[in-house]
Amino acid sequence: QSVSSKQRVTGLDFIPGLHPLLSLSKMDQTLAIYQQILTSLPSRNVVQISNDLESLRDLLHLLAASKSCPLPQVRALESLESLGVVLEASLYSTEVVALSWLQGSLQDM
């Protein structure tokens, strides 16, 4: 089943958009947000991706520590509190958008 490009799904503004990531801490924060989103999805297809994001975040922390600039701990974002409501309304769209934007963010990194 295809989705029309004219259909709009609202409430996905908590997903980081595609923009240049200028710092290690911004990269870490972006990966943390995607990791939170993916772990909230019921699909088992995203478990490995979530684990890979954790590994990438660990590598970022090691890189930052090796440069003597440790990264601050990322805490849960308030914008993700509404994630459950969005998932109920548009589960498939949330997964598709999150994975597509994650791919773009990783390519930018």
Kinemage of the C-alpha trace (Angstrom):
@kinemage 1
@onewidth
@group {chain A} dominant
@subgroup {mainchain}
@vectorlist {calphas} color= white
{ca gln a 1} P 0.000 0.000 0.000
{ca ser a 2} L 1.507 3.318 -1.038
{ca val a 3} L 1.157 6.556 0.844
{ca ser a 4} L 0.229 9.666 -1.098
{ca ser a 5} L 2.741 12.492 -0.916
{ca lys a 6} L -0.196 14.831 -0.291
{ca gln a 7} L -1.099 13.127 2.976
{ca arg a 8} L 0.131 14.954 6.044
{ca val a 9} L 0.925 13.507 9.424
{ca thr a 10} L 1.053 16.015 12.240
{ca gly a 11} L 2.827 15.782 15.559
{ca leu a 12} L 6.177 14.519 14.278
{ca asp a 13} L 8.041 17.734 15.079
{ca phe a 14} L 9.972 15.977 17.874
{ca ile a 15} L 11.935 14.022 15.233
{ca pro a 16} L 15.164 15.887 14.468
{ca gly a 17} L 15.097 17.366 10.987
{ca leu a 18} L 17.868 17.217 8.463
{ca his a 19} L 20.429 19.871 9.268
{ca pro a 20} L 24.204 20.004 9.539
{ca leu a 21} L 25.480 18.691 12.848
{ca leu a 22} L 28.280 20.937 14.020
{ca ser a 23} L 29.434 19.338 17.241
{ca leu a 24} L 29.916 15.963 18.879
{ca ser a 25} L 27.392 16.865 21.577
{ca lys a 26} L 24.764 17.745 18.943
{ca met a 27} L 25.448 14.430 17.176
{ca asp a 28} L 25.074 12.588 20.475
{ca gln a 29} L 21.833 14.396 21.290
{ca thr a 30} L 20.412 13.621 17.837
{ca leu a 31} L 21.337 9.930 18.090
{ca ala a 32} L 19.818 9.785 21.595
{ca ile a 33} L 16.519 11.191 20.326
{ca tyr a 34} L 16.377 8.679 17.488
{ca gln a 35} L 17.259 5.895 19.911
{ca gln a 36} L 14.378 6.911 22.203
{ca ile a 37} L 11.980 6.993 19.264
{ca leu a 38} L 13.085 3.596 17.939
{ca thr a 39} L 12.847 1.908 21.333
{ca ser a 40} L 9.272 3.218 21.600
{ca leu a 41} L 8.223 1.598 18.332
{ca pro a 42} L 6.623 -1.844 18.649
{ca ser a 43} L 8.360 -3.107 15.505
{ca arg a 44} L 11.070 -5.695 16.154
{ca asn a 45} L 12.767 -4.595 12.933
{ca val a 46} L 14.305 -1.562 14.646
{ca val a 47} L 15.912 -3.301 17.636
{ca gln a 48} L 19.257 -3.793 15.889
{ca ile a 49} L 19.236 -0.211 14.624
{ca ser a 50} L 18.657 1.017 18.174
{ca asn a 51} L 21.558 -1.129 19.401
{ca asp a 52} L 23.749 0.273 16.626
{ca leu a 53} L 22.842 3.814 17.683
{ca glu a 54} L 23.948 2.978 21.221
{ca ser a 55} L 27.282 1.759 19.837
{ca leu a 56} L 27.686 4.932 17.769
{ca arg a 57} L 26.971 7.042 20.836
{ca asp a 58} L 29.601 5.092 22.795
{ca leu a 59} L 32.111 5.786 20.011
{ca leu a 60} L 31.253 9.491 20.067
{ca his a 61} L 31.830 9.554 23.836
{ca leu a 62} L 35.200 7.832 23.405
{ca leu a 63} L 36.202 10.268 20.676
{ca ala a 64} L 35.192 13.242 22.798
{ca ala a 65} L 37.055 11.873 25.827
{ca ser a 66} L 40.180 11.307 23.714
{ca lys a 67} L 40.019 14.990 22.731
{ca ser a 68} L 39.571 15.991 26.411
{ca cys a 69} L 36.044 17.277 25.851
{ca pro a 70} L 33.680 14.763 27.469
{ca leu a 71} L 30.069 14.967 26.374
{ca pro a 72} L 27.290 15.851 28.813
{ca gln a 73} L 24.722 13.178 29.574
{ca val a 74} L 21.657 13.440 27.367
{ca arg a 75} L 18.433 13.321 29.342
{ca ala a 76} L 14.987 12.372 28.107
{ca leu a 77} L 13.461 15.184 26.132
{ca glu a 78} L 10.112 16.661 27.088
{ca ser a 79} L 9.078 16.736 23.434
{ca leu a 80} L 9.060 12.932 23.429
{ca glu a 81} L 6.401 12.813 26.155
{ca ser a 82} L 3.749 13.037 23.428
{ca leu a 83} L 5.317 10.166 21.490
{ca gly a 84} L 2.754 7.627 22.728
{ca val a 85} L -0.138 9.697 21.416
{ca val a 86} L 1.562 10.151 18.044
{ca leu a 87} L 2.327 6.433 17.802
{ca glu a 88} L -1.320 5.587 18.444
{ca ala a 89} L -2.457 7.953 15.711
{ca ser a 90} L 0.164 7.211 13.063
{ca leu a 91} L 2.454 4.335 13.977
{ca tyr a 92} L 3.530 3.431 10.444
{ca ser a 93} L 4.174 7.033 9.411
{ca thr a 94} L 6.228 7.709 12.533
{ca glu a 95} L 8.421 4.690 11.842
{ca val a 96} L 8.906 5.572 8.173
{ca val a 97} L 9.695 9.234 8.859
{ca ala a 98} L 12.023 8.449 11.770
{ca leu a 99} L 14.011 5.874 9.789
{ca ser a 100} L 14.211 8.078 6.711
{ca trp a 101} L 15.381 11.125 8.673
{ca leu a 102} L 17.786 8.995 10.709
{ca gln a 103} L 19.371 7.809 7.470
{ca gly a 104} L 19.810 11.408 6.337
{ca ser a 105} L 21.264 12.452 9.693
{ca leu a 106} L 23.754 9.586 9.651
{ca gln a 107} L 24.839 10.523 6.138
{ca asp a 108} L 25.400 14.117 7.326
{ca met a 109} L 27.549 12.886 10.201
